[in-house]
Amino acid sequence: MAPFVDSGLVLKDKDTIFANRYVSAAGREISYGGNEILWNPSGPKWRMLRKVCVRDMLSSSTLDSVYALRRRELRQSINYFYNKAGSPVNVGEQRFLTMLNVITSMLWGSTVKGEERSSLGAEFRHVVTEIVELGVTKKMKVLAKRFDKIFESIIDQRQKLDRNGVCHESKNFLQVLLKLKDEADPKIPLTMTEIKALLMQLPYLYVVMKEVLRIHPAAPLLIPHCPSETVTVRGYTVPEGSCVFIYVWAIQRDGSIWKNPTEFHPERFLDNKRDYSGNDFNYFPFGSGRRICAGIGMTERMFMYSLASLIHSFDWKLTEGETLDVTEKFSIILKKKMPLVALPTPRLSIPTLYEKCVSRVLYE
Ligand code: HEM
C-alpha cells in the first residue's frame, strides 16, 4: 500500500523530479510508443510538444479564434436532439461526439458528418472505453490499430472536404444572444431581460462545472507520475522509476476539507475562494505543476457553452420510472456506470434556433 503524503510535496516542492510519466506497457502501445505529449518523459521533447500544443492549439487566442467551429458542432448536436424530441437519447454519447468533432477539427480540420459521424464517433468512443478499461497489452495492439483506422478515415475525409467553407460568426455568447434578439420573430421576441437572465445563469453554471470536477474528477488518480531519481518524501523513499498515483478523487471528497463532501452542492464555490489552477492542493482536478492539464481553457469553453445551450434549448426529463444514477465506474478515467439517457423537449418557439450552423460551402 502506498503511503499517503501531501500532494503539494510531490507536485510542487519536487515537481521537477516527479514531472516524468510512468508509462505502462499498455500505455506504450496506445501512444505510439509513449511518444505523445501525455506520456512523454519530461525533457526537451516533451517541452517542445507542450509548447506547440499550447501555443498552436490550446492557447486562449487560438481557442477564441475557433469559436465558430465549436458553435457549428454544438448546433449540429442541438439539431440532433431537436429531431429526437420526446425520444430517449444518450446524452453522454452525443456530448462526446461533439467534443470529438471539435478536437479532431482543430487537429486536422476535418468534420465527420451524417451517419458516418455517428458510426465513427461510436467506434471511437468504444475504442477509448476499451482502452481505459482493459489496460491489457495484447488487446491494446488490436485497439491501437482500430484507432489508427479511425484516424485514417478522418484524414481521408478531410482530404476530400472543400477547404473554403467557414462559418463567419460573432465571437462571444453575448454577441450571439444579441444577434438572436435582432433576428427573432417580433411575435416571440427575445427580450433584454431574458438575455440578462441567461447571462446571470452563466456564473452559476461555472460553479456547477467546478462542483462536477470536484466530485467526479475525470482523472481520479491524475495521470501516473514517475520520479526521474530516487527521492525522499516525508521520510518515505520513492525509488526512481516508480509509478506514483495522486488520489485527487479522495482528496476532493475529504470530510476534513469539505463540508458534506459527498453532496453535490455547487454553491460551495460561489465565494470564488477555490480554483483549479493547480495552486490549491485540496482541489486540483486538472493536476498541478509542469504536467498540469493543457486543455483547461478548452474544457471551460466547451463545458460552459454546451451545458448552457442544452439547458436553454430543451427541457430534459428521464424516461418514465427511471431515477438519476450517478454511480461511477472507476478506472484511470472516471465514467458514469450507467449512461445518461434522457428525453429532450424543445423549449424555444423559434424553429430556426434548432437549425444546424449553415455555411454555404460546407453544408450545401
Ligand atoms: C474534464 C476535462 C479534463 C480534465 C478533468 C483533465 C484532467 C487532466 C489531468 C488530471 C491531467 C494530468 C495532470 C497531472 O499529471 O498532474 C491532464 C493532462 C493533460 N490534458 Fe487534460 N483534462 C481534461 C480535458 C482536456 C482537454 C479537453 C484537453 C485537450 C484538448 C486536455 C489535454 C491534456 C494534455 C495535453 C495533458 C498532458 C499534459 C502533459 O503531460 O504535459 N485535457 N488532464
Boltz pocket constraint, residues with backbone or C-beta under 6 A from the ligand:
constraints:
  - pocket:
      binder: B
      contacts: [[A, 37], [A, 38], [A, 39], [A, 40], [A, 50], [A, 53], [A, 103], [A, 213], [A, 217], [A, 218], [A, 219], [A, 222], [A, 223], [A, 224], [A, 225], [A, 284], [A, 285], [A, 286], [A, 287], [A, 288], [A, 290], [A, 291], [A, 292], [A, 293], [A, 294], [A, 295], [A, 296], [A, 298], [A, 299]]
      max_distance: 6.0
